[in-house]
Amino acid sequence: MSTKNNAFALVFLSFFIGLFLTACSSMSTLPVEDNVKVSRDEADEDCKFLSKVEGRSIDAKATEEDVLKDLRQEAANKGANFLVVEQYSATGTAVTGKAYKCP
């Protein structure tokens, strides 16, 4: 192999190693449900309604906390930071609400 080919192979290998290490070390950009405030009261007038959301669990032993956590995550995924809880299902495995973006 020539020196030119060795240099190309080294640059090529270095690029992919750098790409691999960068991909493995990047942080998740998914929204976090902890950043969503939950209330039974309506949102302030300066809040923007984003969407209705639903939290649920397929586990029959799910608690209201479990489905509320799922609801908060759904709201966070839509960019909300405020959530109005509307109604829990009779079995407690689902909950509905309204997601808002508040200043």
C-alpha positions as CSV (number, residue, x, y, z in Angstrom):
1,M,0.0,0.0,0.0
2,S,1.2,3.5,-0.7
3,T,1.6,6.2,1.8
4,K,-1.3,8.1,0.1
5,N,-3.6,5.1,0.7
6,N,-2.5,4.7,4.3
7,A,-3.2,8.4,5.0
8,F,-6.7,8.1,3.4
9,A,-7.4,4.9,5.4
10,L,-6.3,6.6,8.6
11,V,-8.5,9.7,8.0
12,F,-11.4,7.5,7.0
13,L,-11.1,5.4,10.2
14,S,-10.6,8.4,12.4
15,F,-13.8,10.0,11.0
16,F,-15.9,6.9,11.7
17,I,-14.5,6.4,15.2
18,G,-15.2,10.1,16.0
19,L,-18.7,9.8,14.6
20,F,-19.3,6.6,16.6
21,L,-18.1,8.2,19.9
22,T,-20.2,11.4,19.3
23,A,-23.3,9.3,18.6
24,C,-22.8,7.3,21.8
25,S,-22.2,10.2,24.0
26,S,-25.0,12.5,22.8
27,M,-27.8,13.3,25.4
28,S,-31.4,12.6,24.8
29,T,-33.5,15.5,23.6
30,L,-36.8,14.0,24.6
31,P,-39.0,16.2,26.8
32,V,-39.2,15.4,30.5
33,E,-42.5,14.9,32.2
34,D,-41.1,16.4,35.4
35,N,-41.3,19.8,33.8
36,V,-45.1,19.7,33.4
37,K,-47.1,21.3,36.2
38,V,-50.4,19.4,36.9
39,S,-53.6,21.0,38.1
40,R,-57.4,20.5,38.2
41,D,-57.8,24.3,37.8
42,E,-58.0,25.8,34.3
43,A,-54.9,27.4,32.9
44,D,-54.3,31.1,33.0
45,E,-55.6,33.2,30.0
46,D,-52.0,33.8,28.8
47,C,-51.5,30.1,28.3
48,K,-51.8,28.6,24.9
49,F,-53.9,25.5,24.5
50,L,-51.9,22.8,22.6
51,S,-54.0,19.6,22.6
52,K,-56.1,17.2,24.4
53,V,-53.9,14.3,25.8
54,E,-54.5,10.9,27.3
55,G,-52.5,8.9,29.7
56,R,-53.0,5.2,30.0
57,S,-51.6,1.9,31.2
58,I,-52.3,-1.6,29.9
59,D,-51.5,-3.0,33.4
60,A,-54.7,-3.8,35.3
61,K,-52.8,-3.1,38.5
62,A,-51.8,0.4,37.4
63,T,-52.3,3.2,39.9
64,E,-53.6,6.7,39.2
65,E,-50.0,7.8,39.6
66,D,-48.9,5.5,36.8
67,V,-51.4,6.9,34.3
68,L,-50.9,10.4,35.5
69,K,-47.1,10.0,34.8
70,D,-48.0,8.8,31.2
71,L,-50.4,11.8,30.8
72,R,-47.6,14.2,31.9
73,Q,-45.2,12.6,29.4
74,E,-47.7,12.9,26.6
75,A,-48.1,16.6,27.4
76,A,-44.4,17.1,27.5
77,N,-44.0,15.4,24.1
78,K,-46.4,18.1,22.7
79,G,-44.3,20.9,24.2
80,A,-46.6,21.6,27.2
81,N,-45.5,22.8,30.6
82,F,-49.0,22.9,32.2
83,L,-51.6,20.2,32.3
84,V,-55.2,20.3,33.3
85,V,-56.4,16.9,34.5
86,E,-60.0,16.3,33.3
87,Q,-61.1,12.8,34.1
88,Y,-59.9,9.3,35.2
89,S,-61.5,6.2,33.7
90,A,-63.7,4.1,36.0
91,T,-61.0,1.4,36.1
92,G,-58.2,4.0,36.8
93,T,-56.2,2.8,33.8
94,A,-56.7,5.9,31.7
95,V,-56.8,9.7,32.3
96,T,-57.6,12.6,30.0
97,G,-56.4,16.2,30.2
98,K,-55.6,19.4,28.3
99,A,-52.0,20.4,27.5
100,Y,-51.0,24.1,27.6
101,K,-47.8,26.1,27.0
102,C,-47.6,28.8,29.6
103,P,-45.1,31.7,29.8
